[in-house]
Amino acid sequence: MVENGSVVVDQSSGMIVDAGRKGDVNEPKDSKVIEDAGSTILPGLIDAHMHFFGSRKYDILEWVTTPETLVALRSVADARKLLRAGFTAVRDLGSKAGPHLKRAEAEGAFDGPRIVQAAKSLAQTGGNDDVPTLPIKISEELSYSYYCDGPWECRKAVRKVIRDGGDLIKVYSSGSMAQGTKVSRQFTLEELEAIVDEARAVGLKVASHAYGEDALTNSIKAGVSSIEHGIGLTPEIAKEMRRQGTFYVPTLSAYLAMKTKPTEQQSILIKKHLTEDIEFAKQAGVKIVSGSDFVGCDSEPHGENYLEIVNLAKYVGSQEALMAATSRAAECLGLEKSGLVKAGYEANLVVVKGNPVEDTKNLSPSHVLYVVRKGRLHTVNA
Ligand SMILES: [Zn+2]
């Protein structure tokens, strides 16, 4: 952290030209100067686990049946909110709209964060987003996942995501709380290995939604790049993640934002997650990354994604939580020259009132003064 700092941005290239203490930085004479005493310049924030569901209700049937045009329009509004809240990159871990939103944002159709996205996720039949009350054909048709069973179907599903333009593969290696079922492993080790192998062949990473020891162990053995949620982490698994360099995205906010009353079994899992799991990861030196798992519904609105950083800070401290949402998140997303305020890096910045190292609540949308993305200045509350 630099006091009295200055950052010089080249708007045409969208890169940071110089950064450091005010007197040491070479500020070109003709540059537009923005000064704000008592504010902090940070790298643009990154939410490494979110979804563009374009749904305002926390309800799986709603997530798969909201008309696609409505999903797109709401998601554009959500993307704008994210940018104005200081998020310059997000990773959409499974949605039907992801590839199209990414393309439109990159074309400049709307102002939003950079979108890294998994396109549709991969799930087994009867898996995470298979709505059991619907006939299977309809459920499969509406799903934001490709259903696949057996290693060859899994390989084909990876190929479909590649065809759709996914930047990575998202796999449901276990059930989840959204389904309300007892959480057990999904996909076999053989299936997960096929998925990772097929993704690796074209240089894509795999993010694994994993609850419970079986799903965690299988995912790590298969060689996934990141563990999402990671409920039920053990010290042994954490050690192995550290050894392999696997990222851990604990998505604490998703559980803290839960509106439905958890079952007794779910309460036990959540309590352990918010105490032991995160502690095991911290002790083992696992690379912890900030991801809210917000989907854009009323209880998890996009724009409030900074809450994950606030929640992480309670366990790992504010400095670590800020890294988890900037430099380490950039590494997790595979974004080079991003996530740091440094000469030669992309000019993705957020300027907030106050000091977020003292209190991460200073990252709330009401504190955001300016956001810079691709070198372009967006004035928010200044
Ligand atoms: Zn998710």
Residues whose N, C-alpha, C, O or C-beta is under 5 A from the ligand:
A	BS01	ZN	L93 D293
